[in-house]
Amino acid sequence: MPDIGEILAHMPAEAQHRFESAGEFVKRLAHRVQKWRERLAEDEQPVILSILANGSAIEVRSVGEDGHSGVVIEGVLDGASCMFVSHQASLQILCYTQKVEPEQRRKIGFHVGGEEIEV
């Protein structure tokens, strides 16, 4: 059996903590939403809301990492475009489905390490 302590000792510190990074959070969220979308009907789409501390909700258009622990949300709040930057530990996300005409389905962008994942 491999010695986990020895493996971690030879792993760069960044790699040891990558699992807890904002980038990993965004990648996992993109993967979950993608798998969820595959199971939806043609007239449904996923919607992601970012819930703010005051109870307001941003309808998310894109999510990206901002450094190791920060997350940047771009979306719509009360009908206006907005950008919200938060530590990943403070971020609250709600996902639900919305009925739409199939030709009106839109993608949500996820940005990690200079790469864009559209879901």
GROMACS elastic network, one bead per residue, 0.5 to 0.9 nm:
[ bonds ]
;  ai    aj funct       b0    kb
    1     4     6  0.89271   500
    2     5     6  0.88687   500
    2     6     6  0.82232   500
    2     7     6  0.78219   500
    3     6     6  0.53732   500
    3     7     6  0.63871   500
    3     8     6  0.88005   500
    4     7     6  0.50151   500
    4     8     6  0.61053   500
    4     9     6  0.84633   500
    5     8     6  0.52098   500
    5     9     6  0.60691   500
    5    10     6  0.88583   500
    6    10     6  0.65493   500
    6    11     6  0.87983   500
    7    10     6  0.54748   500
    7    11     6  0.63918   500
    8    12     6  0.79723   500
    8    13     6  0.85266   500
    8    16     6  0.68598   500
    9    12     6  0.79375   500
    9    13     6  0.87947   500
   10    13     6  0.89686   500
   11    14     6  0.82052   500
   11    15     6  0.64270   500
   11    16     6  0.64627   500
   12    15     6  0.54086   500
   12    16     6  0.64790   500
   13    16     6  0.50590   500
   13    17     6  0.65008   500
   13    18     6  0.86128   500
   14    17     6  0.53946   500
   14    18     6  0.59354   500
   15    19     6  0.78285   500
   16    19     6  0.73260   500
   16    20     6  0.89406   500
   17    20     6  0.56621   500
   17    21     6  0.67924   500
   18    21     6  0.51112   500
   18    22     6  0.84982   500
   18    23     6  0.79108   500
   18    24     6  0.68202   500
   18    68     6  0.83016   500
   19    22     6  0.86677   500
   19    23     6  0.85523   500
   19    24     6  0.58901   500
   19    25     6  0.80549   500
   20    23     6  0.83451   500
   20    24     6  0.66462   500
   20    25     6  0.72957   500
   20    68     6  0.84872   500
   20    69     6  0.81114   500
   21    24     6  0.53425   500
   21    25     6  0.64340   500
   21    26     6  0.88007   500
   21    65     6  0.85742   500
   21    67     6  0.84143   500
   21    68     6  0.51877   500
   21    69     6  0.55704   500
   21    70     6  0.84395   500
   21    88     6  0.83503   500
   22    26     6  0.61360   500
   22    27     6  0.85571   500
   22    64     6  0.82125   500
   22    65     6  0.54168   500
   22    66     6  0.73044   500
   22    67     6  0.73615   500
   22    68     6  0.56193   500
   22    70     6  0.59285   500
   22    71     6  0.62473   500
   22    87     6  0.82940   500
   22    88     6  0.61296   500
   22   112     6  0.86422   500
   23    26     6  0.51582   500
   23    27     6  0.61469   500
   23    28     6  0.85884   500
   23    64     6  0.75382   500
   23    65     6  0.52334   500
   23    66     6  0.81208   500
   23    67     6  0.81873   500
   23    68     6  0.71086   500
   23    69     6  0.80059   500
   23    70     6  0.87231   500
   23    71     6  0.83228   500
   23   111     6  0.81898   500
   23   112     6  0.54714   500
   23   113     6  0.71886   500
   24    27     6  0.50110   500
   24    28     6  0.60334   500
   24    29     6  0.84502   500
   24    65     6  0.87366   500
   24   112     6  0.81904   500
   25    28     6  0.52466   500
   25    29     6  0.61380   500
   25    30     6  0.86189   500
   25    65     6  0.84624   500
   25    71     6  0.89779   500
   25    88     6  0.79101   500
   26    29     6  0.50713   500
   26    30     6  0.61091   500
   26    31     6  0.85918   500
   26    63     6  0.69077   500
   26    64     6  0.65891   500
   26    65     6  0.67915   500
   26    71     6  0.80830   500
   26   110     6  0.66159   500
   26   111     6  0.74647   500
   26   112     6  0.69692   500
   27    30     6  0.50916   500
   27    31     6  0.61672   500
   27    32     6  0.86293   500
   27   110     6  0.73878   500
   27   111     6  0.82601   500
   27   112     6  0.70276   500
   27   117     6  0.83832   500
   28    31     6  0.50404   500
   28    32     6  0.61140   500
   28    33     6  0.85813   500
   29    32     6  0.51076   500
   29    33     6  0.61187   500
   29    34     6  0.84423   500
   29   110     6  0.84988   500
   30    33     6  0.52242   500
   30    34     6  0.59887   500
   30    35     6  0.86107   500
   30    63     6  0.89370   500
   30   108     6  0.86419   500
   30   109     6  0.83144   500
   30   110     6  0.63147   500
   30   117     6  0.72385   500
   30   118     6  0.80380   500
   30   119     6  0.67163   500
   31    34     6  0.50612   500
   31    35     6  0.61821   500
   31    36     6  0.84952   500
   31   119     6  0.83359   500
   32    35     6  0.52536   500
   32    36     6  0.60673   500
   32    37     6  0.85322   500
   33    37     6  0.59313   500
   33    38     6  0.86020   500
   33    46     6  0.72461   500
   33    48     6  0.89863   500
   33    95     6  0.84360   500
   33   119     6  0.69329   500
   34    37     6  0.50938   500
   34    38     6  0.63723   500
   34   118     6  0.86735   500
   34   119     6  0.54497   500
   35    38     6  0.52580   500
   35    39     6  0.69726   500
   36    39     6  0.54765   500
   36    40     6  0.67980   500
   36    46     6  0.78662   500
   37    40     6  0.51847   500
   37    41     6  0.83951   500
   37    44     6  0.83824   500
   37    45     6  0.67162   500
   37    46     6  0.63901   500
   37   119     6  0.78567   500
   38    41     6  0.83172   500
   40    43     6  0.79680   500
   40    44     6  0.59566   500
   40    45     6  0.69801   500
   40    46     6  0.82693   500
   40    97     6  0.83180   500
   41    44     6  0.53650   500
   41    45     6  0.80147   500
   42    45     6  0.79040   500
   42    99     6  0.89732   500
   42   100     6  0.84579   500
   42   101     6  0.80337   500
   42   102     6  0.56420   500
   42   105     6  0.86165   500
   43    98     6  0.82496   500
   43    99     6  0.55135   500
   43   100     6  0.51073   500
   43   101     6  0.54092   500
   43   102     6  0.50247   500
   43   103     6  0.87239   500
   43   104     6  0.88730   500
   43   105     6  0.78821   500
   44    97     6  0.61909   500
   44    98     6  0.54014   500
   44   100     6  0.56369   500
   44   101     6  0.78427   500
   44   102     6  0.75361   500
   44   105     6  0.76102   500
   45    96     6  0.84268   500
   45    97     6  0.54890   500
   45    98     6  0.54288   500
   45    99     6  0.66026   500
   45   100     6  0.69698   500
   45   102     6  0.88067   500
   45   105     6  0.62148   500
   45   106     6  0.75381   500
   45   107     6  0.86857   500
   46    95     6  0.67552   500
   46    96     6  0.57732   500
   46    98     6  0.63549   500
   46   106     6  0.89892   500
   46   107     6  0.88573   500
   46   108     6  0.87090   500
   47    59     6  0.71840   500
   47    60     6  0.73849   500
   47    61     6  0.88706   500
   47    94     6  0.81924   500
   47    95     6  0.55817   500
   47    96     6  0.53546   500
   47    97     6  0.57221   500
   47    98     6  0.66484   500
   47   108     6  0.84872   500
   48    58     6  0.82766   500
   48    59     6  0.60186   500
   48    60     6  0.54133   500
   48    61     6  0.80756   500
   48    93     6  0.67522   500
   48    94     6  0.57298   500
   48    96     6  0.66642   500
   48    97     6  0.86934   500
   48   108     6  0.85789   500
   49    57     6  0.58565   500
   49    58     6  0.53613   500
   49    60     6  0.56547   500
   49    75     6  0.89251   500
   49    92     6  0.82862   500
   49    93     6  0.56660   500
   49    94     6  0.50380   500
   49    95     6  0.62560   500
   49    96     6  0.83651   500
   50    56     6  0.83987   500
   50    57     6  0.55270   500
   50    58     6  0.50903   500
   50    59     6  0.66503   500
   50    60     6  0.67028   500
   50    73     6  0.78775   500
   50    91     6  0.70819   500
   50    92     6  0.57186   500
   50    94     6  0.64260   500
   50    95     6  0.88691   500
   51    54     6  0.82016   500
   51    55     6  0.61437   500
   51    56     6  0.59624   500
   51    58     6  0.65339   500
   51    91     6  0.74814   500
   51    92     6  0.53977   500
   51    93     6  0.61563   500
   51    94     6  0.72864   500
   52    55     6  0.53095   500
   52    56     6  0.52908   500
   52    57     6  0.59974   500
   52    58     6  0.76876   500
   52    91     6  0.79026   500
   52    92     6  0.73675   500
   53    56     6  0.73623   500
   53    90     6  0.88429   500
   53    92     6  0.89175   500
   54    57     6  0.88868   500
   56    77     6  0.77760   500
   56    78     6  0.86380   500
   57    76     6  0.85898   500
   57    77     6  0.65941   500
   57    78     6  0.84040   500
   58    73     6  0.83311   500
   58    74     6  0.82431   500
   58    75     6  0.59479   500
   58    76     6  0.54447   500
   58    78     6  0.79888   500
   58    82     6  0.80223   500
   58    84     6  0.85708   500
   59    74     6  0.83660   500
   59    75     6  0.53230   500
   59    76     6  0.51513   500
   59    77     6  0.66002   500
   60    63     6  0.72014   500
   60    73     6  0.64851   500
   60    74     6  0.59841   500
   60    76     6  0.67122   500
   60   108     6  0.74215   500
   60   109     6  0.89238   500
   61    73     6  0.76046   500
   61    74     6  0.56759   500
   61    76     6  0.75820   500
   61   107     6  0.78082   500
   61   108     6  0.52101   500
   61   109     6  0.63968   500
   61   110     6  0.88330   500
   62    72     6  0.81429   500
   62    73     6  0.59102   500
   62    74     6  0.52204   500
   62    75     6  0.67006   500
   62   107     6  0.89088   500
   62   108     6  0.54935   500
   62   110     6  0.55921   500
   62   111     6  0.75471   500
   62   118     6  0.88649   500
   63    71     6  0.69500   500
   63    72     6  0.57483   500
   63    74     6  0.65114   500
   63    75     6  0.88510   500
   63   108     6  0.80157   500
   63   109     6  0.62907   500
   63   111     6  0.61815   500
   63   112     6  0.87640   500
   64    70     6  0.85111   500
   64    71     6  0.56533   500
   64    72     6  0.50933   500
   64    73     6  0.65888   500
   64    74     6  0.85583   500
   64   109     6  0.81538   500
   64   110     6  0.56272   500
   64   112     6  0.59803   500
   64   113     6  0.88734   500
   64   116     6  0.88043   500
   65    68     6  0.74129   500
   65    69     6  0.75402   500
   65    70     6  0.58660   500
   65    72     6  0.60994   500
   65    73     6  0.89461   500
   65    88     6  0.89699   500
   65   110     6  0.85926   500
   65   111     6  0.65151   500
   65   112     6  0.58006   500
   65   113     6  0.76861   500
   66    69     6  0.68346   500
   66    71     6  0.51958   500
   66    72     6  0.62196   500
   66    85     6  0.80660   500
   66    86     6  0.88209   500
   66    87     6  0.88468   500
   66   112     6  0.88180   500
   67    70     6  0.55996   500
   67    71     6  0.79621   500
   68    71     6  0.88349   500
   69    86     6  0.84967   500
   69    87     6  0.56582   500
   69    88     6  0.57199   500
   69    89     6  0.80308   500
   70    85     6  0.68710   500
   70    86     6  0.56181   500
   70    88     6  0.55683   500
   70    89     6  0.87697   500
   71    84     6  0.81690   500
   71    85     6  0.57130   500
   71    86     6  0.53773   500
   71    87     6  0.60637   500
   71    88     6  0.57828   500
   71    91     6  0.80791   500
   72    83     6  0.69042   500
   72    84     6  0.57077   500
   72    86     6  0.65701   500
   72    87     6  0.88726   500
   73    82     6  0.81516   500
   73    83     6  0.55710   500
   73    84     6  0.50122   500
   73    85     6  0.62995   500
   73    86     6  0.82253   500
   74    81     6  0.74901   500
   74    82     6  0.58099   500
   74    84     6  0.64481   500
   74    85     6  0.88357   500
   75    80     6  0.82766   500
   75    81     6  0.57300   500
   75    82     6  0.54515   500
   75    83     6  0.64400   500
   75    84     6  0.83080   500
   76    79     6  0.58112   500
   76    80     6  0.53223   500
   76    82     6  0.56508   500
   76    83     6  0.83401   500
   77    80     6  0.53491   500
   77    81     6  0.63858   500
   77    82     6  0.63642   500
   78    81     6  0.84774   500
   86    89     6  0.81345   500
   86    90     6  0.65078   500
   86    91     6  0.64512   500
   87    90     6  0.55088   500
   87    91     6  0.67017   500
   88    91     6  0.51996   500
   88    92     6  0.85936   500
   89    92     6  0.83375   500
   99   102     6  0.89183   500
  100   103     6  0.81140   500
  100   104     6  0.62523   500
  100   105     6  0.64989   500
  101   104     6  0.52768   500
  101   105     6  0.68581   500
  102   105     6  0.55891   500
  103   106     6  0.85597   500
  106   119     6  0.85477   500
  107   118     6  0.59180   500
  107   119     6  0.51935   500
  108   117     6  0.83234   500
  108   118     6  0.56633   500
  108   119     6  0.52395   500
  109   116     6  0.65316   500
  109   117     6  0.58212   500
  109   119     6  0.63931   500
  110   115     6  0.82247   500
  110   116     6  0.56133   500
  110   118     6  0.61775   500
  110   119     6  0.77054   500
  111   114     6  0.65521   500
  111   115     6  0.56495   500
  111   117     6  0.63120   500
  111   118     6  0.86836   500
  112   115     6  0.52860   500
  112   116     6  0.64999   500
  112   117     6  0.79789   500
  113   116     6  0.83863   500
